[in-house]
Structure formats: structure tokens, C-alpha cells
């Protein structure tokens, strides 16, 4: 099986993209539509949910999160805790026991050597994952093929980040051992046809087109070595590309497909399509927040290699370094309008980067829920940003013009952009909108990605896991991304704040409980009240399912396909 890229395939896909004709018994084929096209199925090389979800049919972690955010064992026999002896009382070790008899799809047994290798592989990528910096060793216990002990450099309050969730699956050492470090991106076969322990395996992976016109078709069949095959579909087909509305229509109105992924479609359209009676819309809330990221460095292309480089604080943004400008940008936005008109029941206006779980949601920022154009104008006037002849504000020869970048060819994001552009124009700020194809936006290998940040503002959605420590680590000074670390770290705005750094270090030493919750709220508030990020919408992951599918348990905390081995058709 090899990757094929031909003009003929592109014509076939585009001509009948949402027409389902598999030549098989429809009851035995599960057809899923992704309006963003998966281009690989290795979660360690992407942050794109489209690719992570496509991999979740094949690759498994030691444990998943269920729909309520609870840990459930997958490749592990049980979840380690202090009570069952799996976590040491000093919180410096965690021991996992693999389930006995787990086989890879090539028939070979899963062993602790695969787990050890996966850790080495992830860290060889220059990964920003906290697991790489916090772990002293990952070793078997007395040569056991099933028990593995992770030793941390210091006590870790929440030791479940490594090997948990669809973003952190176990890779087969035998297949990937020549793909470590710089070799990883070049392992085309491994990254598109991984050997896994999950319910399915890929038999064909076709990618066509490029940029905004990328499409793909992934064909899966049953992994005969999976531990429970009685409910599995004989074939699964993921069709990637097109647009979210057409995908929704194919499930809800015409019944041509079984599942439509991540439906960023206006609520009125979704409701009309759902009235077609073939399927239902299922929102799953967790902590996914659509937000704006502010660039604290200068993205001027004329700077060459210094473009968007922090340079120890010596390359500040010409106007976004001013907190008044950042605050005005936030004040001008009507989040309630965006939520009501564009998301409906599938999105809620938010002023926090951590809207959930509830114990971590700050009560201190709700003022952003009220749009205040006049207050934004007053603040800018007082700070010396004065409207010119064209009503665009200037100060000391610097003009308030923003390049605002996002991804995704869907109506919700594009309409959000247009609304915000209009509101910013109302307060005297000019905005140039720029759309980037998702395959470039979320690819670390592309020069127009979110990490390089070659714009003033960018918009996308991210979310924390159940414990927010790892998520919050991304705004530390040590995580500022740039050419020195090959843009692999996660402080994308290039924000420097010593108070944040100190509070984060305190968080890493504070056990679960009220004190930890208060620290999380303080860290969130520093981000919000310094306008490092401007939260917009607490987004549900919205999908459409054919009415015939059973045992689907929508999940905002993990891949939506976390329990796809239990899905069946009635």
C-alpha cells in the first residue's frame, strides 16, 4: 500500500465527494465526512484534531478520558492511583500494567519496549510536551513485558499526561524505530499506515490537491487481532475535504453518510438540516475555546530572520505591546452576538481560557461579556491613539492596522472574522483578513503555521485536559517559541511575565484541592487581564450522527472516536 497522488483521483473525489457508493452492504460500511482533510495519522506530528481523530481508529493510549472526563483504561489493566499502589505516595513515580494478550495489527505482542520507545520518539521531536521535561526515566520493572515504571524528576501532582488520550498513543517500536528525530517527517508510510492495536487498520490512504483544495480518502478494515471484533464494521471510510455544511447535509438531510465531523455551521442551518430526520446533532462541551492570540513581537516581513522573534524582549510589536490597544480590541467584540447567531446551543460566550471543569473557571472576568465600543474609543483617545483623516487611529507615525489570520474554510469562522473586523473598524482599527489552509496552519513544517505567527492576531481553538497544568505551561517564558527552538515550544504570543512564571512553578508543587484551584484561576486571570489571549466562545465539539448508529458517546475531553469499537448500526 502506498500513498497515491493523481489528477484522476482528484477529479473522482471532487466530482462526487459526498456521494456514498462503496459497493458493499451499507450496513457493514461506516462512512464519515471530515470537511478538513486528514493528511497523516500520527498524532505526534500534528496538533490538528482531524489527524488525531483519524488516528484514533488505529492507535491506542494506555488510557482514555470518557465523556465525563473520567480516566478509563485502554491498553492498561487499570488506572494507577495512590490507593492501589500504582502511584507512589511522594508522587514521583507511576506504574502502569499493560493488559495481557494485546496484539499489534501485524500479530506481534505489545510490550513495555513499545511504551519506552514511544516516550523516546516523542521527546526526539523537540516536543513541547511536559512529559519530556518532567520525566527522569521510563523503564520496565524487573524485565517484565507488562509493567512499566515512570520516574519523574520531582513530584508530579497529575501524573497522567504521558500516554493518556488520543493525542498520546503508543507506537510500535519495530515500525517507527528508524523514524526518530529529524527522520520523523520523512517516514511517509509509517505516518499514514501505522501498525496499531486499535479496532481498525488502514488499507488505503489517498491525498489529492493542495492548500485549500486538499482532499483525502482513508479506507479502514477490521484489525483481526483486536480484542473485540463482534461489533466492528467491515469497512470504515473517512472522506476529507469539501465544506462543513455539505457534510452536515449528507448525514442529516439525505442520509448518505453516517457521521459528519466538527460542524462549524451556523445553528439555523444545522436546525433546518436536522429537520430532515435522517440524523441528529450532538454537541460535546469540554474546555475548547475559540480565541484570539495577540503577537507581542513584530511580524514585519522586512525584518527577515527577526520576524516575530522575541529576541529577549528586544523586538516588541509596534502597537500591540500597548495594553490599552489590546483591551480595546477585546471591548469592541460582542461575544454574545457571535454565540447566539453563529453557534446557538453549540457555543457559549466566555471570558476565560479555562471555562471548565467548573472548579477552575474564574468568576473574575465576566465584564467582557458586554460589548463597549464607546469605552474602547475613550481608552484609545486617552492613550494618544488619534483617528486620522480616514478614521484609522495613529500615534507617533504608527498606524493601527492588524493582519488577522485564521484557518478553516467554514462559514462560522469566516463570519466571526468579518464581524470582528467591523467592530474593530468602529473603534478606528483597520483589519486585513488572511485565511490559511489548515494543513499549513497546524503543520510545524510550514512557514505559515501558528507557531511562527507571521501576523498580528490569529484565531483558532484550543482546550485544556481535565488537569490544566500542562495547558498552562505553554505561557511560561521558557516556552517562548522561535527559531532557536525550531518553533517547537508553545508560548506562541511570545509573552513574558515573571509573576506568571512564579505562579506556574507554585502550581507544579501544589496538590489537587482548593489551593490548586485558586492558582489555576490566578494564572487564567493573568492571561485574560493582560489580554495575552482574547477568549470568544466556549465551543462544543459538534457532530452529526445517522439515527441508526448506537452506543455513540460524544466526548469533548478526548477523540470523539474513543469508543468507536462499541459503535454499531441498528
C-alpha positions as CSV (number, residue, x, y, z in Angstrom):
1,X,0.0,0.0,0.0
2,X,1.4,3.4,-0.9
3,X,0.4,7.0,-1.0
4,X,-1.1,8.0,-4.3
5,X,-1.5,11.4,-5.7
6,X,-3.0,11.6,-9.1
7,X,-5.1,14.0,-11.1
8,X,-7.6,11.3,-11.9
9,X,-8.2,10.6,-8.2
10,X,-8.7,14.3,-7.5
11,X,-11.4,14.5,-10.3
12,X,-13.2,11.5,-8.9
13,X,-13.2,12.8,-5.4
14,X,-14.3,16.4,-6.2
15,X,-16.9,15.2,-8.7
16,X,-18.8,13.0,-6.2
17,X,-17.3,13.9,-2.9
18,X,-20.4,13.4,-0.7
19,X,-21.9,10.6,-2.8
20,X,-21.6,7.3,-0.9
21,X,-21.2,4.3,-3.2
22,X,-18.9,1.8,-1.7
23,X,-20.0,-1.3,-3.5
24,X,-20.6,-3.0,-0.1
25,X,-23.5,-3.7,2.1
26,X,-24.2,-0.2,3.5
27,X,-24.9,-1.7,7.0
28,X,-21.3,-3.0,7.0
29,X,-19.7,0.2,6.0
30,X,-19.3,3.2,8.3
31,X,-18.9,6.4,6.2
32,X,-17.6,9.5,7.9
33,X,-17.1,13.0,6.4
34,X,-14.4,15.4,7.6
35,X,-14.5,18.8,5.9
36,X,-10.9,19.2,6.9
37,X,-8.9,16.5,5.1
38,X,-6.7,14.3,7.2
39,X,-3.2,14.1,5.7
40,X,-1.5,11.8,8.2
41,X,-2.4,9.6,11.2
42,X,0.5,10.2,13.6
43,X,-0.7,12.5,16.5
44,X,2.9,13.2,17.4
45,X,3.4,15.2,14.2
46,X,0.3,17.3,14.3
47,X,-1.9,19.3,16.6
48,X,-4.8,19.1,14.2
49,X,-7.9,17.3,15.5
50,X,-8.7,16.0,12.0
51,X,-5.5,13.9,12.0
52,X,-5.7,12.9,15.7
53,X,-9.3,11.7,15.2
54,X,-8.3,9.8,12.1
55,X,-5.6,8.0,14.0
56,X,-7.9,7.1,16.9
57,X,-9.3,4.2,15.0
58,X,-5.8,2.6,14.8
59,X,-3.6,3.8,17.6
60,X,-4.4,3.5,21.3
61,X,-3.1,5.1,24.5
62,X,-2.8,3.5,27.9
63,X,-6.0,5.2,28.9
64,X,-8.7,7.5,27.5
65,X,-11.0,10.1,29.0
66,X,-14.6,9.2,28.8
67,X,-17.4,11.7,28.0
68,X,-17.5,12.9,31.6
69,X,-13.7,13.4,31.8
70,X,-13.0,10.3,33.8
71,X,-10.0,8.2,33.1
72,X,-10.8,4.7,31.7
73,X,-8.1,2.1,31.0
74,X,-7.4,1.2,27.3
75,X,-4.1,-0.7,26.9
76,X,-3.6,-0.6,30.6
77,X,-5.2,-3.1,33.0
78,X,-6.3,-0.3,35.4
79,X,-5.8,3.3,36.2
80,X,-2.9,3.7,38.7
81,X,-3.7,5.6,41.9
82,X,-2.0,6.2,45.2
83,X,-4.7,3.9,46.8
84,X,-3.9,0.9,44.6
85,X,-0.2,1.4,44.8
86,X,0.2,2.5,41.2
87,X,1.4,6.0,42.2
88,X,4.0,6.4,44.9
89,X,3.0,8.5,47.9
90,X,5.6,11.1,47.2
91,X,4.1,11.4,43.6
92,X,7.5,10.8,41.9
93,X,6.6,7.5,40.2
94,X,3.6,6.0,38.4
95,X,3.5,2.3,37.4
96,X,1.3,1.1,34.5
97,X,0.4,-2.6,33.9
98,X,-0.4,-3.5,30.3
99,X,-3.3,-5.7,29.5
100,X,-2.2,-9.2,28.8
101,X,-2.5,-10.5,25.3
102,X,-2.7,-7.2,23.4
103,X,-1.5,-7.7,19.8
104,X,-0.5,-5.2,17.1
105,X,-2.3,-5.4,13.8
106,X,0.7,-7.4,12.4
107,X,0.1,-10.1,15.1
108,X,3.1,-9.3,17.3
109,X,2.6,-8.6,21.0
110,X,2.5,-5.2,22.6
111,X,5.3,-4.9,25.2
112,X,6.8,-2.3,27.5
113,X,9.5,-1.8,25.0
114,X,6.9,-0.2,22.7
115,X,5.9,2.2,25.5
116,X,9.5,3.1,26.3
117,X,10.2,3.7,22.6
118,X,7.1,5.9,22.3
119,X,8.5,8.2,25.0
120,X,11.9,8.4,23.3
121,X,10.2,9.1,20.0
122,X,8.0,11.9,21.2
123,X,10.9,13.6,23.0
124,X,13.2,13.2,20.0
125,X,10.9,15.6,18.1
126,X,11.8,18.5,20.3
127,X,8.3,18.0,21.6
128,X,6.9,20.7,23.9
129,X,5.0,18.0,25.8
130,X,5.7,18.4,29.5
131,X,6.4,14.7,29.7
132,X,9.7,15.2,28.1
133,X,11.0,17.7,30.6
134,X,9.5,16.2,33.8
135,X,10.5,12.5,33.3
136,X,13.7,11.0,34.6
137,X,13.2,7.5,33.2
138,X,10.6,5.1,31.6
139,X,11.7,1.6,32.4
140,X,10.3,-1.9,32.8
141,X,10.0,-3.5,36.2
142,X,12.4,-6.4,36.6
143,X,12.3,-7.1,32.9
144,X,8.5,-7.6,32.9
145,X,6.9,-7.4,29.5
146,X,3.7,-5.9,31.1
147,X,4.8,-3.5,33.8
148,X,6.4,-0.1,33.2
149,X,7.5,2.5,35.8
150,X,7.7,6.2,35.0
151,X,10.0,8.1,37.4
152,X,9.7,11.9,37.5
153,X,12.5,14.3,38.2
154,X,10.3,15.8,41.0
155,X,6.8,15.2,42.4
156,X,4.1,15.4,39.7
157,X,0.7,16.3,41.0
158,X,-1.2,15.0,38.0
159,X,0.9,12.2,36.5
160,X,-1.5,11.0,33.8
161,X,-0.4,13.3,30.8
162,X,2.0,10.8,29.3
163,X,0.4,8.0,27.2
164,X,-3.2,9.2,28.0
165,X,-5.7,10.4,25.4
166,X,-5.8,10.1,21.7
167,X,-3.0,12.7,21.3
168,X,-0.6,10.4,23.2
169,X,-0.9,6.9,21.8
170,X,1.6,4.0,21.9
171,X,3.6,3.5,18.7
172,X,5.1,0.2,17.6
173,X,8.9,0.3,18.1
174,X,9.5,-2.1,15.3
175,X,7.8,0.1,12.8
176,X,8.9,3.5,14.0
177,X,12.5,2.9,15.3
178,X,14.0,4.4,12.2
179,X,11.8,7.5,12.4
180,X,13.2,9.2,15.4
181,X,14.1,12.9,15.5
182,X,14.7,14.6,12.2
183,X,13.8,11.4,10.3
184,X,10.2,11.5,11.6
185,X,8.6,13.7,8.9
186,X,10.1,11.7,6.1
187,X,8.5,8.4,7.3
188,X,5.6,8.6,4.9
189,X,4.5,5.0,5.1
190,X,4.7,4.9,8.9
191,X,2.8,8.2,9.3
192,X,0.0,7.1,7.0
193,X,-0.2,3.4,7.6
194,X,0.8,2.9,11.3
195,X,0.6,-0.6,12.8
196,X,-1.8,-0.2,15.7
197,X,-3.6,-2.1,18.5
198,X,-7.0,-0.4,17.8
199,X,-10.1,-1.8,16.2
200,X,-9.2,-0.9,12.6
201,X,-6.2,-0.6,10.3
202,X,-5.8,1.5,7.1
203,X,-5.8,-0.3,3.8
204,X,-5.7,2.8,1.5
205,X,-4.9,6.5,2.0
206,X,-5.4,8.8,-0.9
207,X,-4.5,12.5,-0.7
208,X,-5.2,14.8,-3.6
209,X,-4.9,18.5,-4.3
210,X,-3.1,21.1,-2.1
211,X,-3.8,24.0,0.1
212,X,-7.4,24.9,0.5
213,X,-8.3,22.2,-2.1
214,X,-6.8,19.3,-0.3
215,X,-9.0,16.2,-0.2
216,X,-8.3,12.7,1.2
217,X,-10.0,9.3,1.4
218,X,-8.9,6.9,4.2
219,X,-10.2,3.4,4.0
220,X,-10.0,1.1,7.0
221,X,-10.8,-2.5,7.6
222,X,-11.1,-4.6,10.8
223,X,-7.9,-5.3,12.7
224,X,-8.4,-9.1,13.1
225,X,-6.1,-9.0,16.2
226,X,-8.2,-6.6,18.1
227,X,-9.5,-8.0,21.3
228,X,-13.3,-7.5,20.5
229,X,-14.4,-7.6,16.9
230,X,-18.0,-8.6,17.2
231,X,-19.5,-5.1,16.8
232,X,-17.0,-3.7,14.3
233,X,-17.9,-2.5,10.8
234,X,-16.3,-4.4,8.0
235,X,-15.2,-1.2,6.4
236,X,-14.8,2.4,7.6
237,X,-14.3,5.2,5.1
238,X,-13.3,8.8,6.0
239,X,-13.7,11.3,3.3
240,X,-11.8,14.5,3.9
241,X,-12.4,17.9,2.2
242,X,-15.3,19.8,1.0
243,X,-17.2,22.0,3.4
244,X,-18.9,21.6,6.8
245,X,-22.5,22.4,5.5
246,X,-22.3,19.8,2.8
247,X,-21.0,17.2,5.3
248,X,-23.9,18.0,7.7
249,X,-26.4,17.7,4.8
250,X,-25.1,14.3,3.8
251,X,-25.8,13.0,7.3
252,X,-28.9,14.9,8.5
253,X,-30.9,15.5,5.4
254,X,-30.0,12.9,2.7
255,X,-28.7,10.1,5.0
256,X,-25.9,9.4,2.5
257,X,-23.3,9.3,5.3
258,X,-23.2,8.1,8.9
259,X,-21.1,10.8,10.6
260,X,-20.0,14.4,10.0
261,X,-17.1,15.8,11.9
262,X,-16.7,19.2,13.8
263,X,-19.6,21.0,12.2
264,X,-18.8,24.7,12.4
265,X,-22.0,25.6,10.7
266,X,-24.5,28.3,11.8
267,X,-27.2,27.0,14.1
268,X,-30.1,28.0,11.9
269,X,-28.7,25.9,9.0
270,X,-28.0,22.9,11.3
271,X,-31.5,23.0,12.7
272,X,-33.0,23.1,9.2
273,X,-30.9,20.2,8.1
274,X,-31.7,18.2,11.3
275,X,-35.4,18.6,10.4
276,X,-34.6,16.3,7.5
277,X,-35.0,13.5,10.0
278,X,-32.1,11.3,9.0
279,X,-29.7,12.2,11.8
280,X,-29.2,14.2,15.0
281,X,-26.7,16.9,16.1
282,X,-24.7,16.1,19.2
283,X,-22.7,18.8,21.0
284,X,-20.0,17.8,23.5
285,X,-18.6,20.6,25.7
286,X,-15.3,20.4,27.5
287,X,-12.9,23.3,27.6
288,X,-12.4,24.1,23.9
289,X,-12.2,27.8,23.5
290,X,-12.2,29.8,20.2
291,X,-9.9,32.7,20.9
292,X,-7.6,35.3,19.5
293,X,-3.9,35.2,20.2
294,X,-2.0,38.5,20.3
295,X,1.5,38.8,18.9
296,X,3.8,40.6,21.3
297,X,6.6,40.7,18.7
298,X,7.0,42.4,15.4
299,X,5.8,40.3,12.4
300,X,7.0,42.8,9.8
301,X,8.4,40.7,6.8
302,X,11.0,43.4,6.3
303,X,12.7,42.1,9.5
304,X,13.8,38.9,7.7
305,X,15.0,36.3,10.1
306,X,14.0,38.5,13.0
307,X,10.3,38.4,12.0
308,X,8.2,37.5,15.0
309,X,11.3,36.7,17.1
310,X,11.2,37.5,20.8
311,X,14.9,38.3,20.9
312,X,14.8,38.6,24.7
313,X,12.2,41.3,24.5
314,X,14.1,43.4,22.1
315,X,11.7,43.0,19.1
316,X,8.4,44.3,20.5
317,X,5.2,44.7,18.4
318,X,4.9,48.3,17.3
319,X,1.4,48.8,18.9
320,X,0.1,45.5,20.4
321,X,2.7,45.9,23.2
322,X,0.4,48.7,24.4
323,X,-2.1,47.1,26.9
324,X,-4.7,49.8,26.1
325,X,-4.8,48.7,22.4
326,X,-5.2,45.0,23.5
327,X,-8.0,45.9,25.9
328,X,-9.8,48.0,23.3
329,X,-9.7,45.0,20.9
330,X,-11.5,42.9,23.5
331,X,-14.0,45.6,24.5
332,X,-15.1,46.0,20.9
333,X,-16.2,42.4,20.5
334,X,-19.8,41.3,21.0
335,X,-19.3,37.7,22.1
336,X,-23.0,37.2,22.9
337,X,-23.9,38.0,19.3
338,X,-21.3,35.6,18.0
339,X,-22.6,32.8,20.3
340,X,-26.3,33.4,19.6
341,X,-26.1,34.0,15.8
342,X,-23.3,31.7,14.8
343,X,-23.2,28.9,17.4
344,X,-26.6,28.6,19.0
345,X,-26.7,25.8,21.6
346,X,-23.3,24.6,20.4
347,X,-21.3,27.6,21.8
348,X,-21.3,29.9,24.8
349,X,-19.7,33.3,25.1
350,X,-16.7,33.1,27.5
351,X,-14.2,35.4,29.1
352,X,-11.9,32.6,30.3
353,X,-9.4,30.3,28.6
354,X,-10.4,27.7,31.2
355,X,-14.2,27.6,31.3
356,X,-14.2,24.0,32.6
357,X,-14.1,21.9,34.7
358,X,-16.1,24.3,37.0
359,X,-13.7,24.3,39.9
360,X,-11.1,26.0,37.6
361,X,-13.5,28.6,35.9
362,X,-12.6,32.1,37.1
363,X,-15.5,34.4,38.2
364,X,-13.4,37.5,37.8
365,X,-13.6,38.3,34.0
366,X,-17.3,38.4,33.1
367,X,-17.1,42.0,32.1
368,X,-16.0,41.0,28.7
369,X,-19.5,39.6,28.0
370,X,-20.7,43.2,27.5
371,X,-19.5,44.9,24.3
372,X,-18.4,48.5,24.9
373,X,-17.4,50.3,21.7
374,X,-17.5,53.8,23.4
375,X,-15.3,52.7,26.2
376,X,-12.8,51.3,23.8
377,X,-12.7,54.6,21.9
378,X,-12.2,56.6,25.1
379,X,-9.3,54.4,26.2
380,X,-7.6,54.7,22.8
381,X,-8.1,58.5,22.8
382,X,-6.6,58.8,26.3
383,X,-3.6,56.7,25.3
384,X,-2.9,59.0,22.3
385,X,-4.2,56.9,19.5
386,X,-5.9,59.5,17.4
387,X,-8.1,58.9,14.4
388,X,-6.6,60.2,11.1
389,X,-8.4,61.5,8.0
390,X,-9.7,58.0,7.2
391,X,-10.7,57.5,10.9
392,X,-7.9,54.9,11.4
393,X,-6.0,55.7,14.5
394,X,-2.3,56.6,14.6
395,X,0.3,57.5,17.2
396,X,3.9,58.6,16.6
397,X,3.6,57.6,13.0
398,X,2.3,54.1,13.8
399,X,-1.0,53.2,12.2
400,X,-3.4,50.7,13.8
401,X,-3.6,48.1,11.1
402,X,-4.0,44.5,12.0
403,X,-3.3,41.4,9.9
404,X,-5.8,38.9,11.4
405,X,-5.2,35.3,10.4
406,X,-7.2,32.1,10.9
407,X,-7.8,28.8,9.2
408,X,-10.7,26.7,8.1
409,X,-13.0,27.2,5.1
410,X,-16.2,27.4,7.1
411,X,-18.9,30.0,7.4
412,X,-18.7,30.3,11.2
413,X,-15.1,31.3,11.4
414,X,-15.3,33.5,8.3
415,X,-18.4,35.3,9.6
416,X,-16.7,35.7,13.0
417,X,-13.7,37.3,11.3
418,X,-16.0,39.7,9.3
419,X,-17.9,40.7,12.5
420,X,-14.7,41.4,14.4
421,X,-13.2,43.3,11.5
422,X,-16.3,45.5,11.5
423,X,-16.3,46.1,15.3
424,X,-12.6,47.0,15.2
425,X,-13.3,49.4,12.3
426,X,-15.9,51.0,14.6
427,X,-13.1,51.9,17.1
428,X,-10.7,53.1,14.4
429,X,-8.6,50.0,13.8
430,X,-8.1,48.7,10.2
431,X,-8.0,44.9,9.7
432,X,-6.8,42.8,6.9
433,X,-8.2,39.2,7.0
434,X,-6.0,36.3,6.0
435,X,-7.1,32.7,5.7
436,X,-4.6,29.9,5.8
437,X,-5.3,26.3,4.8
438,X,-5.5,24.1,7.9
439,X,-2.8,21.7,6.5
440,X,-0.4,24.6,6.7
441,X,-1.8,26.4,9.7
442,X,-1.3,23.5,12.0
443,X,1.8,22.0,10.4
444,X,5.0,22.6,12.2
445,X,6.9,22.2,8.9
446,X,5.1,25.0,7.2
447,X,6.3,28.6,7.3
448,X,2.7,30.0,7.7
449,X,1.9,28.0,10.8
450,X,0.6,29.2,14.2
451,X,4.0,28.8,15.9
452,X,5.8,31.1,13.5
453,X,3.0,33.6,13.9
454,X,3.7,35.9,10.9
455,X,0.7,38.1,11.6
456,X,-0.6,40.4,14.3
457,X,-3.5,38.4,15.5
458,X,-4.6,34.8,14.9
459,X,-7.6,32.8,15.8
460,X,-8.2,29.2,16.5
461,X,-9.5,26.9,19.2
462,X,-7.5,25.1,21.9
463,X,-8.6,23.3,25.1
464,X,-7.2,22.0,28.3
465,X,-7.4,18.5,29.5
466,X,-9.0,17.7,32.9
467,X,-6.0,19.0,34.7
468,X,-4.9,22.3,33.2
469,X,-1.2,22.2,34.4
470,X,0.2,21.1,31.1
471,X,-2.0,23.5,29.2
472,X,-1.0,26.4,31.3
473,X,2.7,25.6,30.9
474,X,2.6,27.0,27.4
475,X,2.6,30.6,28.5
476,X,5.8,30.4,30.5
477,X,8.8,32.5,29.4
478,X,10.8,29.2,28.9
479,X,8.1,28.2,26.4
480,X,8.5,31.2,24.1
481,X,8.7,29.8,20.6
482,X,11.1,30.9,17.9
483,X,13.9,29.9,15.5
484,X,16.3,28.9,18.4
485,X,14.0,26.0,19.3
486,X,12.8,25.4,15.8
487,X,9.4,26.9,16.7
488,X,8.6,23.8,18.8
489,X,7.6,25.5,22.1
490,X,4.1,26.7,22.9
491,X,4.3,30.3,24.1
492,X,3.0,31.4,20.7
493,X,2.3,35.1,21.7
494,X,5.9,35.4,22.9
495,X,4.6,36.8,26.2
496,X,7.0,37.4,29.2
497,X,5.6,37.7,32.7
498,X,7.6,36.8,35.8
499,X,4.5,36.7,38.0
500,X,3.0,34.1,35.7
501,X,6.3,32.1,35.7
502,X,6.4,32.1,39.5
503,X,2.7,31.1,39.9
504,X,3.1,28.3,37.4
505,X,6.1,26.9,39.4
506,X,4.0,27.0,42.5
507,X,1.2,25.2,40.7
508,X,3.5,22.3,39.9
509,X,4.1,21.8,43.6
510,X,0.5,22.2,44.8
511,X,-1.7,19.1,45.3
512,X,-5.2,18.7,43.9
513,X,-7.6,20.8,46.1
514,X,-8.7,24.3,46.8
515,X,-5.2,25.9,46.8
516,X,-4.5,24.4,43.4
517,X,-7.8,25.6,42.0
518,X,-7.1,29.1,43.2
519,X,-3.7,29.0,41.5
520,X,-5.3,27.9,38.2
521,X,-7.7,30.8,38.4
522,X,-4.9,33.3,39.1
523,X,-3.0,32.1,36.1
524,X,-6.1,32.3,33.9
525,X,-6.7,35.8,35.1
526,X,-3.2,36.9,34.2
527,X,-3.7,35.8,30.7
528,X,-7.1,37.4,30.4
529,X,-6.4,40.6,32.2
530,X,-3.2,41.2,30.3
531,X,-5.1,40.4,27.0
532,X,-2.5,37.9,26.0
533,X,-5.4,35.9,24.6
534,X,-8.9,37.2,23.9
535,X,-11.4,34.3,24.5
536,X,-14.5,34.4,22.4
537,X,-16.6,31.2,22.6
538,X,-16.6,28.1,24.7
539,X,-17.2,25.7,21.8
540,X,-18.8,22.3,21.9
541,X,-17.4,19.8,19.5
542,X,-20.5,19.4,17.3
543,X,-21.0,16.3,15.2
544,X,-23.9,14.8,13.2
545,X,-24.8,11.1,13.5
546,X,-27.1,8.9,11.5
547,X,-30.0,7.8,13.6
548,X,-29.2,4.2,13.0
549,X,-25.9,4.4,14.9
550,X,-25.9,3.1,18.5
551,X,-23.6,3.3,21.5
552,X,-22.1,6.6,20.3
553,X,-20.9,8.5,23.4
554,X,-19.9,12.0,22.3
555,X,-16.8,13.2,24.1
556,X,-15.3,16.7,24.4
557,X,-12.4,15.5,26.5
558,X,-10.8,13.1,24.1
559,X,-11.2,12.0,20.5
560,X,-14.8,11.5,19.5
561,X,-13.9,8.1,18.3
562,X,-12.6,7.0,21.8
563,X,-15.2,4.2,21.9
564,X,-15.7,3.6,18.2
565,X,-15.1,-0.1,18.8
566,X,-18.5,-0.1,20.6
567,X,-20.4,1.6,17.7
568,X,-22.9,-0.5,15.8
569,X,-25.8,0.0,13.5
570,X,-29.4,-1.0,14.4
